[in-house]
Amino acid sequence: MAYSIVLARFLGIFMTVIGLALLLNRAQFKKIIDAVIHNAGLQFMAALMPILIGSAIVATHNVWSNNWTIIITILGWMMILAGIFRSWFTEHWLKLARKVGKKDNIFWVGGIFWTILGLIMLYFGFVVG
């Protein structure tokens, strides 16, 4: 349970900050997506980072329980799968990124989703834990 608390705190802070950034800085994220689309090094980093973070989570917390801690495990596996998709199917991912980068509402939806999920993790990490 100690790993669950630490990871909930880490993920809660991370996701809340990113979610709020998406809501407050949509124009900047559009520029970031455009930069990634046109830069192979950034594409590599965008594939590598979720694999790295997801692997660290799964290696320390591959817990399939029937309580809130399963959220952490699922997030870890989702990160690994996102990184695999980005590295193995780069052209498909870039095509999707081009479409997403043009839609302003996706940043609202993503920002709200990540902020709510981050706040849930903060609750379990700091209040319940």
C-alpha positions in Angstrom: 0.0 0.0 0.0 3.0 2.4 0.6 3.8 2.3 -3.2 0.2 3.0 -4.0 0.2 6.1 -1.8 3.5 7.4 -3.2 2.4 6.7 -6.8 -1.1 8.3 -6.2 0.7 11.4 -4.9 3.1 11.5 -7.8 0.4 10.9 -10.5 -2.0 13.2 -8.8 0.4 16.1 -8.9 1.6 15.3 -12.4 -1.9 14.9 -13.9 -3.4 17.9 -12.2 -0.6 20.1 -13.4 -0.9 18.8 -16.9 -4.7 19.0 -16.9 -4.7 22.6 -15.8 -2.0 23.5 -18.2 -4.1 22.0 -21.0 -7.0 24.2 -19.9 -5.0 27.3 -19.5 -2.5 27.1 -22.3 -4.3 25.5 -25.3 -2.4 27.7 -27.8 0.9 26.5 -26.4 0.0 22.9 -26.6 -1.0 23.4 -30.2 2.5 24.7 -30.9 4.0 21.7 -29.0 2.0 19.2 -31.1 3.1 21.0 -34.3 6.8 20.9 -33.1 6.5 17.2 -32.3 5.0 16.5 -35.7 8.0 18.1 -37.4 10.8 16.9 -35.2 12.0 13.2 -35.1 13.8 13.7 -31.9 10.7 15.0 -30.1 8.7 12.1 -31.6 11.3 9.7 -30.1 11.0 11.4 -26.7 7.2 11.5 -26.9 7.3 7.7 -27.4 10.1 7.0 -24.8 8.7 9.0 -21.9 5.4 7.1 -21.4 7.2 3.8 -21.8 9.7 4.8 -19.2 7.2 6.1 -16.7 4.7 3.3 -17.4 7.4 0.7 -16.9 8.5 2.2 -13.6 4.9 2.2 -12.4 4.2 -1.4 -13.6 7.5 -2.7 -12.2 6.7 -1.3 -8.7 2.9 -1.5 -8.8 1.4 -4.3 -10.9 -1.5 -4.7 -8.5 -4.8 -6.0 -9.8 -7.0 -5.4 -6.8 -10.7 -4.5 -6.4 -10.0 -1.1 -4.9 -8.7 2.3 -6.0 -5.1 1.1 -6.4 -6.0 -0.6 -9.7 -6.3 2.8 -11.3 -2.5 3.2 -10.8 -1.8 -0.1 -12.5 -4.1 0.6 -15.4 -2.5 4.0 -15.9 0.9 2.4 -15.9 -0.1 -0.1 -18.6 -1.9 2.6 -20.6 1.3 4.6 -20.6 3.3 1.6 -21.9 0.7 1.0 -24.6 0.7 4.7 -25.6 4.5 4.6 -25.9 4.4 1.4 -27.9 1.8 2.9 -30.3 3.9 6.0 -30.7 7.1 4.1 -31.4 5.8 1.2 -33.5 3.1 3.0 -35.5 4.6 6.5 -35.8 2.9 7.5 -39.0 -0.6 6.6 -37.6 0.2 8.5 -34.4 1.4 11.6 -36.3 -1.7 11.5 -38.5 -3.9 11.4 -35.3 -1.8 14.2 -33.8 -2.3 16.4 -36.8 -6.1 15.9 -36.5 -6.1 16.5 -32.7 -3.9 19.5 -32.9 -6.5 21.3 -35.0 -9.4 20.7 -32.6 -9.7 23.2 -29.7 -12.3 21.2 -27.8 -10.0 18.2 -27.4 -7.8 20.4 -25.2 -10.8 21.2 -23.0 -11.9 17.6 -22.8 -8.3 16.4 -22.1 -7.7 19.1 -19.6 -10.9 18.4 -17.7 -10.2 14.6 -17.8 -6.6 14.9 -16.5 -7.5 17.4 -13.9 -10.3 15.3 -12.5 -8.2 12.1 -12.6 -5.3 14.0 -10.9 -7.6 15.3 -8.2 -8.9 11.8 -7.6 -5.3 10.6 -7.2 -4.4 13.5 -4.9 -7.4 12.6 -2.8 -6.3 8.9 -2.4 -2.7 9.9 -2.0 -3.0 12.7 0.5 -6.4 12.4 2.2 -7.1 8.6 2.3 -3.5 7.6 2.4 
